[in-house]
């Protein structure tokens, strides 16, 4: 399982590390959010679903949930938000934590209802899809941002 996760996460991180803040914070008319938001969203979603963030995980500030959870948007952000470099660092640390989860963890039944998924392994598979979907959207957003330059 971790080989595919590492491949996915590394593709995601390679894309993000190649961005400048201006491109990451550009919001095209056709999009609800920015690339910056998508990066943080991938972080908080994986942490929340696999590690119980923000109640059971203190690996980063609970305020990130207010910035990047589903239904949030940059238009509502306060003046200070974490820079991309901070999100990259947290995603790299998260990759290590997720890789340390045991096979027994992934076999456990979920203690909550989520999209008809039964185990943490099934949830993990969905998170890989989720991360790839956001990467695809971010690539399209970068093309739009670069076309406007």
N, C-alpha and C positions, 0 to 999 in steps of 0.2 A: 504493500500500500504506500509506503513512504517514498518509494522511487517516483511514482507518478505525482505525488504531492510536491516533492522537491523540484521536479521538472516544472510543474505548474507555477510554484512560488518563485522559482528562479527566473522564469520568463516574465512574470509579473514585475519582479524587482528590477530586472534588467531594463524593462521599459520605463519604469518610474525613475530610475537613476539617470536616465538619459534626458529627462525633462528639465526645463527651467521653470522657475516659479511663475513667471508670467503666463506661459502656456498652460501650466497646471491650474491656474486660477481663472483662465478664460472661460466664459460661459456663453456659448452660442445660443441663438434664439431657439433652436430646435431641441435644446437639452434642458432638463430640469436642474442639473447639478454641474459641477466642475470635475475635472480629473482629480483635483486635490480631494474633493469630497469622496470620490469613488475609492481612492487609496485608503482613506480612513475608514470607510464603510467596510471594506474587505477585512481590515484589521479587527474592528469591533464585532463583526458578524461571526467570524471564526472563533474569537475569544469568548463570545457570549454563548454560542451553541455548543462548543466543545468543553469550555473551561468555566462556565457559569458566570462570566463577566456581566455586570459589574459587582454583583453581590458576593460571589465566591472566588473571584480572581482580582488580585490587587497588583497585577503586573504593569498597569498604567492607570492614569487618573480616570475616575468615573465620569469626569466632565466630557471625555471623548464620546461617551454614549450620547450626550446631549448634542454633540456636533455631527456625528456620523451614523446614528441609528437610522433605520428605515423611517421615512417620513420627514427627516430633517433636510435642511437645505442651506447652502452658503448665504443666501439672502438674510437668514436669521442669525448668522454667526455674530458673536461679539467681536470686538476689534482684534483680539489676540487669539490665534489658532496655531496649533503645532505646525511647524514647517515640514516640508516633504522629507527632509533629511531625518527628522525625528521619527516620522512615520515609517521610513525605511528601516531605521534601527529597530523599532518595535516589531516590525514584520519579520525581520531576521531573528530576533529573540524568540518570537512566537513560533517560527519554523522549528527552532530547537526544541521548544516545549512540546509541540505537537509530535515531533519525531520521538520524543521520550515516552509517549503514551504507549501502553502495552497492548498486545493483541487481545488480552482479556478485557481491557477497557472497551475496545471496539466491538466486542461480542455482547456487551451489556445492553439490556433493553433501555430505551429512553424513558426517563421519569416524567416526560411531558409529551403532549401530542404535537406533532409537527409534520405536516405534509404527508401523512400516512406512513412515515418512516418508523421503523421498529427499533433499530439498534444504532449505537454510535457509529458503527461502520457504515451503515446506510447514510447516516447524516454526513459523515466525512465525505462520502462519494458525492453527495449533493453540494457540499462546500467546494469541492474541486470544480464542479460545473459552474457554481456561482462565481468563483474567482475568475474563471475563463470568460464568462459572460461579461464581467466588468472590464476585463482586459480588452476584449473586443470593442466594447463601447468607448473605452478610453482611447484606443487607437483611432477610431472614427472622430472622436472629439479633437484629437491632436491634428488630424488632417484639416478639420474645419478651422481650428485656431491658426494653423500655418497658412491656410488659404487667405485669411484675413490680414496677413502681415504685408 
